[in-house]
């Protein structure tokens, strides 16, 4: 029987497990599976938030105690619908201590 991978390094380097790909909301396509989006929480209601990154907004299913207008990054799986997308959030990261303008400039350069 093959030995089970136990280290995080082994899991991260496994080519069968795609990494989260950071995207601007306007660039999300239905082929995207695991992604990360960052932006401001503009709406929050019953386990769902809406994030706006200035290129668009997207609903995210995730429980959080973070308040409205916080700058966050959400890692999750894309759920495509006929009329748009939603993210099933896995992790939410508070980025409110960062300079949003500089963060977005660097993100754009890395795209």
FENCORDA-V255965 format. One record per backbone hydrogen bond with DSSP energy under -0.5 kcal/mol. NH is the residue of the N-H (numbers start at 0). CO is the residue of the C=O. If there is no record, write none. Layout:
BEGIN
[[NH CO] [NH CO]]
END
This chain:
BEGIN
[[10 6] [11 7] [12 8] [13 9] [13 10] [16 13] [17 15] [20 33] [21 19] [22 35] [26 23] [27 24] [31 28] [34 32] [34 75] [35 20] [36 73] [38 71] [39 51] [40 69] [41 39] [41 49] [42 49] [44 47] [47 44] [48 59] [49 42] [50 57] [51 39] [52 55] [57 50] [58 84] [59 48] [60 86] [61 46] [61 59] [68 40] [69 66] [71 38] [71 69] [72 92] [73 36] [74 90] [75 34] [76 87] [77 32] [78 85] [79 77] [80 83] [83 80] [85 78] [86 58] [87 76] [88 60] [88 86] [89 74] [90 74] [92 72] [94 70] [94 92] [97 94] [99 97] [102 98] [103 99] [104 100] [105 101] [106 102] [107 103] [108 104] [109 105] [110 106] [110 107]]
END
